Amino acid sequence: MQVGKSPQMYDPTLWHRLQFAFSIVYHYLFPQLTMGLAWFLVYWKWRALRTGEERYAKAARFWARIFGLNFAMGVVTGPPMEFQFGTNWGEFTKFAGGVIGQTLAMEGMFSFFLESALVGALVWGEERLGPRKHFLTALGVAIGSWLSGFFIIVTNAFMQHPVGHGMSEDGTLHIADLGAYLLNPWGLVQFAHNQMAALVTGSFVVTALGAYLALRGRSAEQARLYLRHGALTALVASVLVAFPTGDQQAKLVARHQEPALAAMEGRFQTQSSMVEITLIGQPNVRERRLDNPIQVPGMLSFLAFGTFHSEVRGLDAFPESEWPTNIELLYYAFHVMAGLGTLFILLMGLANLARWRGRLETTRPLLWVLMLAFPFPFIANTAGWITAELGRQPWLIYGLYPTSEGASKIVSSGNVLFTLVGLTGLYFVLGLLYLFLVGHEALRGPDAAPHGHAAHGQPGMEGTP
C-alpha cells in the first residue's frame, strides 16, 4: 500500500476525489439548511397550536415552502454521491461496504423515507390534516432530517476513527460490534458539532429574511418574528459550535489525528510547552515554516490537551508519508471556519444586544449586515468539512485503508472528467432554478397567500385552543 503519495494530474484518483468533493460540497448546501430550518417549523407550529396566533402559523407556512424547495434540491443532488461509491470508489466499497453500507442503508430506510413521506404533507396538507396532525408532521420531518444527518455522520466518523469493526477471511471489513459502531465517540461529538452548525445556517437565513423585510418596510410582524427568533437561535448555536462541541472535536483530532492538528495550525516543529495558537500566517511547506505568524502563546497546548504545559508534536515528528496531502488548503480551510465562527458570535451578540434594547428592527446598518451575512455560514460549513476530509488524508479510513488504494481501477481520468463536466453543467442549471424559485417566494413574502390556500382567514387553524 502506498500511503501519502499525492495524486498527479494524470492519476485518476485525483479526478475521483475532485468529482466527489464537488458533488458533496454542492449537495450539502441544501441539507444543512433543511436541518437548520426544521426545528423553527416545529417551534412555530407548536406556538400556533398552543396560542392560536396566526403569526406563528403564517411563519411556519411560509418557511415550509422554502423547506420543501430546499429538500427537493437535496433529493436531486444526493444520489450521484451514492452512485460514486460504486463507480468511482469500487475498491473502497469492496473493502468497507460491509460496514459503511449499513448506516447508509439505515439513512435511506429509517430517516430519508420518513422525511420524504411527510414533507409533502408539511407543505400542502395543513388544511386537510388540521393543526395537531400538521404539528406532528412537522415534528416527524424534523426528526427524519436529523436522523438522516446522524447516520451519515456515523458513516463518516468510522472513516475518521474506525471502531466496532472486524476483518473477514476475504480481507474485507464487517461490523463486529454494532453498538460501538453507532455510538462511536467521534461520531457523537461530530454529530453535535455538525447539527449546531446547521442551526447556525438556518437561523442566519431566517434572520436575513427578517432584516430584508424590515429594511423594505414589509410584513412588519413577520420581520420582527424572524429577526428575534433567528438572532437568538443564531447566538446560542454559534456559541455551541465553538464550545463545547468544537472544543471536544479539536481534542479528538489532537488525540487521534496528530498530523492533522499540526497541519491545521501550520506547525512544522514539535514544541514541549506553551505552544502558540496561530491567528494569521502563511504555511511555507517547502521551507517547513509559518510565514508572518500572529500567535497567542500557550493557547494551542491548552485548547488541544487542557493544560498550558502540554507538548504539541509538529509535522517533523511524523514521516512525510503520513502528512495530509494538501497542507496549505487544510490550514486555510480550518482558519476560515474558525475565524467565521468567531465573527458569528460577535455579530449575533451585537444583534441580541440591540434586540434587548428594543432597537433591532430599527437599526438599519445592523439590518444590512444581518441581511448580507447569510452566505457566510454556508462558507463556514463547507470549510469545516474540507478541514475534516483533508485532515483525514492520506487515508480513506484513518490508519486502516489509504486513499490511493480505494479508487476504481477500470475508470479512466477521461471518463471521470467527462462526468464531472456534465455534473457541473447540470448543477449550474439546477442552481439557477433553485435561486429563481426561492427568490420568488422571498419576494412574495410571508403575507402572500400560499398556493392552494385562500387569501383570507386562518387556514388550518379551526378548533385551535
N, C-alpha and C positions, 0 to 999 in steps of 0.2 A: 504493500500500500504506500502511495506517495502522499505524504501529509505536508501541507503548507506550500505547495508549488502553485504560484499564481498563474491563472489561465492566460494564454496569449490570444490574440485576435483570431487566429486560425483554429483555436481549440473550441469545439462545440460546447464544452462546459460553460464557457463564458456567455455564450448566447442563450443557453438554457437558463442560466442564472438571471440574465437581463430580462428574458421574457417572463419568468416567474415573478421577478421583482416588479416589473411594470404592471403585470396583471393584478398582483396583490395590493400594491400601493393604490392603484385606481379603484379596485373593489372596496378597499377598507375606508375610502372616503364616505361610503354610504352606511355600512353597519355601525360605525361609531356615532353617527347622528341618530339612527333609529334607536340604538341603545341609550343614547343621551336624552332623547325625547320621550321615551316610553313611560318613565315614571312621572313626568309632567302630566301626561294624559291621564294616568291613574289618579294622581292627586286632584286634578281639576274635575274629573268625573265624580270622585268621592265627595268633593266640596259641593258640586251641583246636586248630588243626591242628598246630602245632609242638610243643605241650606235652601235649596230651590232657587238659588240666584242664577239668573240667566247668564251673567258674565262668565261664570265658570264653564257652563255648558257651551257657550259660544267659543271660548278659548279652546276647549277640548275638540270641538267640531272643526275648527279651523286647522289646528295643528295635526289632527288625524289625517287631513287631506295631504299635508306636507309629508307626514309619516308614510302614507301609502305610496306616494310618488318615490320617496327615498327607498322604501322596501322593494319596490318593483325594480329599481336600478340595481340593488344588491342581488336580487334573484337573477337578473340577466348576466351580471358580471361575475357571479360566483362559480358556475360550472366550468368555465375554462381553466380555472385553477385546479379543480378536481381532476379534469382530464389530463393535465400536465403531469400528475403523479405517474400515469401510465405511459404517456407519450414521450415525455422529456426525462423523467426520473425513474425509468423502469428498473434499473439495478437497485436503487434505494428502496423502491416499493417491494421488490422481491425479498430484500433483506429484512425490512422493518414493517412490512404491511400487516403482519400478524399482530402487531402492537398498535401502530397508529391508525390502522383501518378500523379498529374497534370504536375509538372515540369519534372518528369521522362518521361512522355509521350511526352512532348514538346521536350525533348532532343532527343528522338528517331525520331519523325516526322519532326522536323524543322532543326535539325543540323546533327545528325548522318546520315540520309538518304542523305542530301546534300553532306556531306563529302564523304560517301561511293560511291555515284553515280559518283563523279568526280575523285576519287583517281586513278581509272584505266586509265582514260584519261590523268591524270597527268603523270603517269609512262610510258604509252605506246602510247599516242596519239599525240606526238609532231609533227610528220611529217604530219599526216592526218589533224590536226587542224590548223597548221600554227602558227606563233609566237604570233599574237594578241589574238586569241582564247585560245591558250595554256596559255598565261599570265592570262587571265580571269579565266581559270580553276584553276590555282594555287591560285588566289585570292579567288575563291569560296571554295577551300579546306581549306584555312587558316581561312576564316570567319566561316565555318562549325565547324572546330575544336575548335575555341574559343567560339562559341555559345554553343557547347556541354559542355564545361567547365563551362559556365555561368549558365546553367540550373542545372547542378549537384551542383554547389556552392550554388545556391539559395536554393536547397533542404537541403543541409547541414546547411546553415545559419538559416533556420527555426528551425532545431533541436538545434542550439546553442542559438538562440534568437528569439523565436516564435512571429510573428506578422501577422496581416491580417487574422486571423482565427476566427471561431466561433464554438460553441458547439451545435450539433444537439440533437434532442429529445432522440435519442437512445444512447447518450453518446459518440458519435464519433465526430471527427473534420471535419469541412468543411471550404472552403475558403469564408471569408466574404468580403474581400477587396483584389482583385487580384493585384491592383497596389501596395498596401502596401506590399503584399507578395513578388512580383517580385523585388521591389525596397527596400527591407529590408536593412537598413544602414549597418548592419553586413555583409550582402551578398555582397554589393558593395565594401566594404573595403577588405573583404576576397578574392573576385574575383581579384581585382587589385594586392593584395599581392601574390596570387597563380600564376597568369599569369606572373608576373615578375620573380618568382622563376622558372617557366617553361622555360622562356627565358634564365635564368642562365644555366639551364641544357643543352639546345640546343646549346648555344654559347660555353660552355665548351667542348662539344663533337666536334663541328666544329674546335675549336682551337686545341684540342688534335690531331685530324687527320692532321691538318696543321703542327703541331710540329713533328709528326711521319714522314710525307713526307719530311720535311726539314732535319731531322736527317738522313734519308735514302738517301738523295740527289736525290729524285724522284719528278717529276711534280712540278718543282720549281715555276712556275707561279701560279698554283693552291694552293700550300702550302702557298705562300705569301698572296693570297686572303683569305684563311681560317684563317690564323693567324691574319691578320689585322682586318678583319670584325668581327671575333669571339672574339678577345680580347677587341675591343672597345665596342661591344654589351654586353659582359660579365661584363665589368666595370660599364656601365650605369645601367644595370639590377640589378647588385649586390647592388649598392647604393640605387636604388629604392625599393628593397626588404627591406632594413633597414629603409629608410626614403623616402617618408612619409608613405608608406603602412604598414610596420612593426610597426612603431610608433603608427599609428592610430589603428591597430589591438590590440596592447598592451593596449591602453587606453580603448578600448571597453571591453576587458577582465577585466580591473580594475573596470570599471563601472558596468558591468553586471554579472561577474563571480568572485567575490572577493575570494572565497575559492580556485579557480583555480590559481589565481595570487599568493596567499600565498604559495600554494604547489609548483608552478613553481620556486619560489625563496627560498624554504625551510624555510619560515618564520612562526614560530610557535607562536610568541608573537607579539601583537599589539605594534606599536611604533608611537608616535604622530607627529614627525617631523624629518627631516634629515635622512630618512630611507635609509640604505645602499643597494646597489645592489650587489649581490653575483657573483663573478667571478669563484671561485672554492670553493668547500666544499662538505661534505657528509651528507645528511639528516639522522638523527637518530630519526626515528618516535617513537620508544619505549621511548626514553628519552626526546622527544619533544625539540630537539635542532639540530643545524647545526654544525657538527664537522669540525675542521680545516678550518674555512672560510677565504677567502681572499675577501675583500669587498671594495667598493668605497662609501664613505659617501655621503648621500643626493641624490644619483642618482636615486634610485627607486622612491622616492617621486616625483622627477622632471619628470622622464620619464612616470610614471603612471598617474600623476594628474597635471603636468605642473608647480608646484612650489616646492621649496626645503622644505617647511614647512608643506606639506600635510601629514595627517595621513595615514598610510597603516595598515589595520587590518590583524592580523595574524590568523592562524587557531584556536587559542584559543577563537576568537570572534564568532565562529560558532559551532553548535553541531556536534559531530563526524559523525552523520548520513549524513551530508551534505558535508563531506570531499571527495575529489577524492579518489577512491578506491585503487589506486596504486601510492602513493605519490613519492616513490623513482624513478620509471620508468618515471613518468611525469617530475620530476625535471631534471633527466639526459637527457631526450629527448629534453627538452627546451634548456638546456645548450649546447648540441651538435649542435642543429640548430643554436643558436645564435653565438657560437664560430666559426663554419664553415663559417657562413655568414660574419663574420669579416675577416677571413682569405681570403675569396674570394675577398673582396675589396682590401686587401693588395696585393695579388698575381696579380690581374689584373691591379692594379695601377702600379706595377713594370713592367708588360708586356707592358703596354701602354707607360711608360717612355722609355723603350727600343725601342718601335715602333717609337716614336717621334724622338729618336736619331738615327734611321736607323739601329739598331742592333738586332732587334727582331729575324730575320731569321738566325742570325749567333751566337747568344749567346747560346751555347749548354747546359750548366747547366740549364738555364731557359727553354729551349725547353724540356728537360727531365721532369722538374717539370710540365710544362703545359700538356705534354702527359700523365703523370701518374695521373693528378688531376681529370680527367673526371668522375671517380665514385663518387666523394665526393658530387656534387650537388644532385645526387640520394639519398645519405645518408641523406643530409640536408633536402630534401623534405620529405622523409619518417619520419624523426624525427619531422618535423613541423606538419605533420598530426597526428602523435602519440600524440604530445602535445595538439592539438586541441581536439582530441577524448577522451583522458584520462582526460583532463581538464573539459569536459562536464559531466563526471561521478559524481554522480551515476544516472544521468538522460539520457534517450534516447531523450526526448525533455526537454530542461533545465527548471526546475521548474514546469513542467507540467505532465510529464509521466516518471516514474522511469524505469531503465533498467531491474530491477528484474521482472517487470510485462510484458515485451514485448516478451519474447521467446515463441515459440510454445509449447503447453502443452503436446502434444502427441508424440513428438520426443525425444527419449531417448539419453543419453550420448553415448551409444554404436553405435547408428545409426550415430550420428554426427561425432564421431571419425573415423568410417569406411569411410565416405565420405571425411573427412579431409585427411586421409592417401591416398585415391585414388587421390584426387586433387594434393597432394604433388608429387606423382609419375608422374602424367600426366604433371604437370607444369615443373618438372625436365627434362623430355624428350623434351618438347616444348622449354625450355630454351637452351638446348644443340643445338637443331636445329636452333634456332634463332642466337645463337652465331656463329655457323658454317656459316650460310648464310651471316650475317653481316660481319664476319671476311673475308669471301671470297670476298665480294665486296670491303672491305677496302684494302685487299692485291692486288686485281686487280688494284685499284686506279682509279682516275677520267680520266686518259688518255686512259684507255681501252675502246674499242667500246662497248656500251651497247647492250644487246641482242635485236636483231631486227633492229639495225641501221647499216648503212655502216660504215666501219672503216676509212673513209676519208671524207673530205668535212665538211659542216656545216648543218647537217640535221635539217630541220625545220626552217632555217633562211632565206629562199628565200623571197625576197621582203622586208627585214628589212631595214628601212630607215637609 
